Amino acid sequence: MFRSIVMSACLAGLGAGVVLTLVQQPTVAPIILAAETYESTAHRHANEHAHSHAHANAVSHTHAHSHEPGASRQHEHDDNAWTPENGIERTFWSLVTNVSIAIGFALMLCAVYTLLPKITPARGVLWGLAGFVVFFANPGIGLHPEIPGTMAANLFDRQLWWTFTAICSAAAVALIAWRRAPLVWCAAVVLLFVPHLIGAPQPEVHGGLAPQALAYQFIWATTFVNIVFWLTLGVISALVFRRLAPPSIVA
């Protein structure tokens, strides 16, 4: 059974990761590249301003020059940090990342399949939609997908809230899937709303370097891509698991 879960997850993750990468290229990738141009332009202007400001301070205050090497080293570190080149290299590493993430999610879906009486592509679609709600839709209400250069709250606080929201959402889906009592379903709805009653961490100043229209376009594009990804992952994982799992499980 363990081998069936792992093999099914690897195959399903590979297929869904490839589909995700193919769908990302004409939808999400151009928006990210466009946002990065605004970010790089702002970064270049900030460096030019900092350089001219440091030069002026060095002329009028000799002690000011002693504070510049630290900033210069930071700037040098950022410039020298490795990033994949746009094009084939960036697409390849996006594919590697997408497949790795897809395998992780597929492991969760295949583990759920072991608890179901019968595995069908239709059930795969339903559980794919459940994964979309748990890991994207519900957390995304409070923390929208963000393009490069967007103002954001503290990273740890956002990660903590996202994890809490995903756990509450998963618990709500489990209650809806395995309990038919109306009171239990009411509890599931409460679980879905609790994180939003607490509120997601927000930055002190909202906005970003790129136009707001580009940010909205990114939200819609990532939503579409995630729906395609989760539906694909649900169907492929159900089909593969049905073929590889012991007959007593999938019958």
C-alpha positions, -999 to +999 in steps of 0.1 A: +000+000+000+028+024+009+045+017-024+013+022-043+008+056-026+043+068-034+043+055-070+009+070-077+019+103-062+052+105-082+034+097-115+005+120-108+028+148-096+049+145-127+019+148-150+002+176-130+035+195-127+041+194-164+005+206-171+010+234-145+042+246-161+027+246-196-003+266-184+018+290-165+039+301-195+013+320-214-007+332-184+013+338-152+049+340-164+044+372-186+028+390-157+057+381-134+082+393-160+063+425-165+062+431-127+099+424-124+107+451-149+091+477-126+109+462-096+143+462-113+137+498-125+129+510-090+159+491-076+182+507-101+168+542-093+172+535-056+208+525-061+216+556-082+200+578-055+219+560-027+252+564-046+247+601-053+236+606-016+267+588-003+290+608-026+275+641-013+279+630+023+315+619+017+323+654+005+307+672+035+311+646+063+342+624+062+326+600+088+297+592+065+319+573+042+326+547+069+290+536+068+289+529+031+308+497+028+281+477+046+255+489+022+278+484-008+284+448+003+247+442+006+241+456-028+269+435-042+255+404-025+220+410-041+235+416-075+256+385-074+229+362-060+221+334-085+189+335-103+179+315-134+181+332-167+148+340-184+138+315-210+146+278-210+166+279-178+139+296-158+112+274-173+132+243-164+135+253-128+099+262-127+091+227-139+113+211-112+096+232-085+061+225-099+067+187-101+081+186-066+051+205-051+027+184-071+042+152-058+037+165-022+001+173-028-005+141-047+008+122-016-020+138+004-046+129-022-035+093-025-035+090+013-072+102+013-080+076-015-071+048+009-100+059+031-126+059+003-148+029-006-142+034-044-118+054-064-131+070-097-120+100-118-151+118-106-140+114-070-106+126-081-122+158-095-140+164-062-109+159-041-090+181-065-115+208-059-112+202-022-074+207-025-080+239-044-102+253-016-079+242+012-045+253-002-054+282-025-090+296-025-096+300+013-061+312+022-062+334-009-091+354+004-070+369+031-036+367+014-039+374-023-013+361-047+013+389-050+034+400-079+070+411-074+074+445-058+042+443-037+041+456-002+036+427+022+035+420+060+061+401+079+068+368+061+067+346+092+033+361+102+019+354+068+032+318+068+017+312+102-017+326+092-016+306+059-008+274+077-035+280+103-060+287+075-050+256+055-054+234+087-089+249+094-099+244+058-087+208+057-106+201+089-138+217+074-134+196+042-130+164+063-161+171+083-181+177+051-168+146+034-173+121+063-201+136+084-237+141+072-251+158+102-262+194+097-247+205+129-213+191+118-216+209+085-223+242+104-191+236+124-173+231+091-185+265+078-173+281+111-139+266+106-137+281+071-145+315+084-125+315+116-091+325+100-108+355+083-124+366+116-089+367+130-076+385+100-046+379+078-014+400+085-014+431+064+014+456+056+014+490+071+013+505+036-006+489+008+004+490-028+034+481-049+058+491-077+037+477-105+003+491-116-027+478-096-043+465-128-013+441-132-018+429-097-055+421-103-046+404-136-021+382-116-048+372-091-071+360-118-044+343-137-031+324-107-067+314-098-072+299-132-039+281-132-045+266-098-080+254-108-064+236-138-036+222-116-059+208-089-084+193-114-056+177-133-039+164-102-072+150-089-080+131-121-045+118-127-039+107-091-073+089-091-066+071-123-030+061-114-039+051-078-068+030-091-044+011-114-015+006-089-034+001-056-044-034-044-078-045-058-093-047-023-088-009-020-101+004-053-129-021-059 
